[in-house]
Amino acid sequence: MMRVLLSAVVAMPAALTVAEPADEPGGVPKRLARVSRVPDLHGTIVADFPVAFGPYTEAELVKQFPEHDLALISAMTHAETFEDALESLQPTLESSIDAMAFQMQAALHVVACDLIDVSEPLNEGEQRDTRTDASPEASIAPKFKGLPPNFRWQDFPVMIPDLRNGRYPSDARTRMALWWYVKAMDVPYAVDKFVCYWTALEILWLSSDVQVTAPYQADCGHNISTCPECGKSIERQVRGASLRRYIVELGGLDENDARDLWKLRQVVHGADVFTSSRMEILGRLVPTLRAVVLSLLKAVLGDPLGQPPAMVALDGPILGHTMALLGHRIVDKDEITIVRFLERLS
């Protein structure tokens, strides 16, 4: 068991203030000045972990982000491995960053992430094991993860479009399904792509006659199939089962993938959080969902299924998000300061 310090560098948007006012009230200021929004070093306990937040001044990284000021957020825990430490501390760091982003009303992005063994006895200048993440934001803030490289699908677009050959939506629902599909292709994050493709899917399903019904189920768990007063059936449509049947029967999706996609849909609606395992499922299934929606859209638009645009399934790999460099480096004075500060918070 080692004690691990996890530190993430956060890009903070700077603020502008009036350095030289206008000559007359209501006029344009003569000069504005940039003001850092990075606070002095401070900390608190978040989800039972000590968390510190303050300035970051390492020159090389600072030069890479001239439009931002950099801040360092750090937390510490005991773990068997760096992976265990990251899994344990990630929700705390992400929620801490989100809390500050909410205060600032600006999304905050992680630009570097580092873990180091700070087990006692700890002295400046010692060589310690480290892990540095190549995709720091993917590790700390899954909401900003893109899709991993997925070689299970091959995209076949129309190389040179022709306005005369366009398949135009004939009704409002098809138009909105196409609207969400096109939007999905250009949003950068995996969660956003899923939301857009799934929204297009649900719109298309609403125009279909695929539905699964079931008796009304009371809170006690009993099923009520008929009205106790008039005897009429009170079976109702089951949205989840209906959508799953739709994408299996009309979209050609595997039933297990359909169930996993529905579970992800429930996460989007607040049923749970996007854990690392769910993000892996998301990375695997979003291209599959895109292929399903593409084929369903082509059918509704009257576009021949055997012609481009199309997506063809291949037997290829999916590359993971996580790439990290394991090594050693010297513990510096600033890290010792952070460690002692976190100890006092504990």
Phi, psi and omega in degrees: 000128178239159173266129187241133172258120176254123180234134178234137178265128184246131177278119184254125177294135179279163177248158175248139177230159180283116178268329178218111187290169177290160179290333181227152181304134179085357180279173179283129179304145179290326183208137174251153179231144178281137180233130178290141177255011178278123181280169172294161180303127176207174182196174178198180176260124178236118180052044176074004178249139173286132182232131178245148181216133181183191185293154173232130190232009181300120195299316186298315180288322179302320182294336181282347183231067185294338181271358182231162165256144183258141177234157181243125173246133187224148175214163187220142178206171173258136182203161178284324183223165175297323180297319178295320180295317180296316180298323181288319188268341185304312180299325180293314179294318181296316181292328177294316178295319179297321180297320178287324177298321179295319177299319184276347185055046178205134177296137179249133185245140178274129183246353177200149181213133187214138173238141181217144177286118180239034178297146177283153355288140185238127181224145178301137178094355179285150173275127180228153176294142180221163170222127179242125184276132178285333178238076188300320182292326177297329181281322187263322186232084182303336179300337182254018176284139169273181176282140175288157176302122185238115183256020177273351181228142174246126182270129177238091180276169168283121188290317180234105184289156180227119182305328183288340182260005183294141176262109189261137181299138182263355180212168186295321182294316179296321178300317181289325176298316177296320179303311180291325179296314180295320178300319181300326184291343186240005174274144190276340190254148184299317181298316180297319178299317179300313181302316182292312181296319182292323177299316176300319180298313182296324178296317179295320179298323181299334180271358181265174176254017180276121176206150175242129179247158180206157178298153175296134179249121179285166180299334179284350179102351180282142177270137178237109186266337180228154178292128181294345182267310186250347178083000179288151179295136176240028173297148182226162181291136176258109189298312183299310180296323180294314179295320179296319177297320181300312184282342175278310186283319182261332181264350177073023183275148174295142184298322179295318177295324179297318178294319180295321178295320178295322177297320177295323177299321179292326177296316178302326181272014172094010182288335182198194179244161178276091176287172180299323180292323178291326177294327176295317177296319179300313180299327180283322191262342180299315176299325177296316178298319177301316181297320179295312182295323177301313182293322179292320178296317179299321180295317181291322182281348183079025180271129181305127185294332184275004181243158176297151002284146182205159172235129184245132181286135177235168177261063183249174181271166170243121181277142183283164177285321194280115171229123184223148179257119176263137181189208180222151171202172183276136174287125182259175184298320181297322179293320176301319179298316180295316180301312181295324179295315179295324177300320180291332177287330186296000000 
